């Protein structure tokens, strides 16, 4: 049975981002599966909006806004990781100028377009600051 577009993009992002940078190494997880024991820096990603495209008659397309961010203990590290994520993900779909995402058995990732910036500083009294940096990416997919 074919997997959902949401599961497919999670699988593609995990396999592509896991080990793709020395900054985070193999510390990559969908936010829904992320462990509280992940050591910083790490990358998490999650669906921010979207789903099945209802305007397509056969409904074999999906469009998501996926948030992808690196969580670190320093601002410079967070901003550096943000740039690495941009280099890895922006324009990385099959119909983009630089296709490089891995393929999926059930879905093609057609386009990946960088959108809104993510930048958050968590400040807890008496604790070290934690920085989140990345972007939201619009992802268009098509069922094979």
C-alpha positions, 0 to 999 in steps of 0.5 A: 500500500502506498504511503501518504504524502506526509509520510513520504516527505518525512522519509525523504527529509530524514534520509537526505538530512541525516548525516548531511552536515557535520554540524548536526551529524545523525541527529535528525528527526521529525518533530513528532518523533524527536526525543528529549535526549537529542544532543544539540545541535540537531535538526527537526522538521514538521508540517506547518500547513498544507496537504492534498491539493483539492484543485487537482481533479485526480487529487494525486498532488500534495503541497506542504509548508514544512518547517525545518530548523536546527536547534543549537546552544549558540546564535552563530551555530544556529545561523550557520546551520540555517545557511547549510539547510538552505544549501541543501533544500532550496530548489532541490525537487525534480523540477527545480534547477538543482534536483538532489533530494532522494527518490521515494517509491510512492511520491515525487518531490517536484519543487522545494521553495524556501519561504519564511525564516525561522529564528527563535531564542529560548530564554529560560531563567537561570538556564543557557539560551537555546537557538532555533534557526531554519526556514519554512519550505513549500514542497509540491509533490506528485503521486507516482 
